[in-house]
Amino acid sequence: MIWIVLFPVLSMMGCIHTKQPTESSPFEYREVHLPKLKSGEYVPLKLNNLDNDWGIWGHNLSAVLPEKHSSDVYAKGVHGVDRNQFCFTSDALFKYIQKYIRANYRGSKTIRFAILPNDNNVVCQCEKCIECGNTKSDASGAVYYMLDRLTSQFPNHIFFTSYYKTTCSLPTRRLADNAGVLVSAIRFPLSPCHTPEEDEFMSLISQYSEYTNRIYIWDYINNFDDYFTPFPVFDIFQHRLRLYAQAGVKGIFMNGSGDEYSTFYRLKTHILAHLLSNPDAEWRPMLREFCHERYPVTGDVICDFIIKQEDMVSQSGKSLALYEGMPVATRTYLPEQDFIAFHDRLLSLLPELKGKEKKRVGKICRALAFTRLELKRMAGDTGGCEPLLNNLLDLANEDIIAYSEAGGTLESYVDDYRYMLRRAAETKGRNLLKGVRLEPMTALDEDYNDISILTDGLLGLPSCYHCGQMLSSATPSLRIAIPRIQGLRRLRVNMTKNNIFYISFPLRVVLTCGGRELGSVVPKPSSSHLQRAVAEFDVPSDYKDKLVLIIYRDPEDRTMALDEVEGF
């Protein structure tokens, strides 16, 4: 069944309805998962909270297991017990969950529990699970079986499964009133306009509504590779929340930076809370009012920039990415020159500010130094970086550690950035390949097809891979031709790795000339920086043909990263 879109595209301010927030929200569960506000601030905003409302959240079912527990709780496969996954028809697992709930949630308050498989593709193949409907790739049948047992045992609590990986099949019959499903919106692009994926997602919601009245959406409100660059989501979520309300969705979990600092998180929590209360609320006057109250001197400057970002997203028609760097941000939601002017204006006003506003805006300015540094890196501009790097270290001294979901720390970012600046200074005027156009001889990855990045004179940052290096998943090898350069005697190929993102060093780097091998190097981590490696080659003084680099990828990892190719 195809979902019919009932709302107009929300692209400009004039399309927004004029209704203000009411107490009659269409959603029984409303959470904005950003740093916690001060005690009492959740009450007027009518927001829920994981700590207060869930006994088990996410893929954390192992929390119910005692220190010494039966192996019967784990999945069974052709090779025996697999401790990476649970058996959801296991009596032992049911009893552990039962005991956990009775020990911790015996009061009258209704608590929610996520009964989800671990985050992998393992599915139990025991006889009972297969009888419930399990296949080699689908655990839905056994999970619904467990849900039935728990909802019957604890009618006062609510139990959820998910639409995710191995639990993507609809139930075979209607769920109990105290059961529900968490549906991830990861494949529903963040856009204030209609997309084809919107129809698919809303059709999925419609299908689940035949089996349960309690559908919760797990949605996303951050760029998870960059918590500091302002990320505009108000028009986007006004559009989405109207769709969700019309479809009868009962709960919204907006996944943001969690406990980690993200720029404007209080402002974002305030506006999104009102939209969760009433998706038709006119959010722009609320934003202006909030900014005036919280930032008496700088409020208009902040509000104007946020609205400029929102308008850029609405007018471009492009969807926002949840994991991207500055090159994509400047094409979708970050007007580069406007941002620089905005940051400069805040810095110029900082000496005039007093009290809480000075403290608040000072922290914002320091966080925005990250954005400024990434813009400089993208432009190859190495001037004026040190004060910005010191701003980030000041943030680290305020116990703000990570700038991304993967745990990239401010200290590692600053260390990597300073190393890049030192290398740029050391090779200035000496690197014969700076600005030289290399020739790819095999296809480049779609999102990393700018080969000029390899000769821009700047190393990339292992801790922040989106800018400054070229990723490749070429199989079995990537081939790059280097034109003949007068006086070239030494070639240096720089590489990085990042285990979190399955980016590894190449297996081997080979240099050839006219089909003749000049050298072969197995990259090894640098003794001073384990995330970097180099391959160096001597170049014959009388070489006449093009040099060709052959970089062999490790098939065990998704991709490899070439950093910079230098010639001396």
Beta strands, then each sheet from edge to edge (+ up, - down):
strand 1: 29-33
strand 2: 54-56
strand 3: 74-77
strand 4: 80-86
strand 5: 112-114
strand 6: 158-163
strand 7: 179-184
strand 8: 215-220
strand 9: 251-255
strand 10: 439-440
strand 11: 470-472
strand 12: 477-482
strand 13: 490-496
strand 14: 503-504
strand 15: 508-513
strand 16: 516-521
strand 17: 532-538
strand 18: 547-552
strand 19: 559-567
sheet 1: 1+ 9+ 8+ 7+ 6+ 5+ 2+
sheet 2: 3+ 4-
sheet 3: 10+ 12- 18+ 15- 16+
sheet 4: 11+ 19- 13+ 17-
sheet 5: 11+ 19- 14-
end
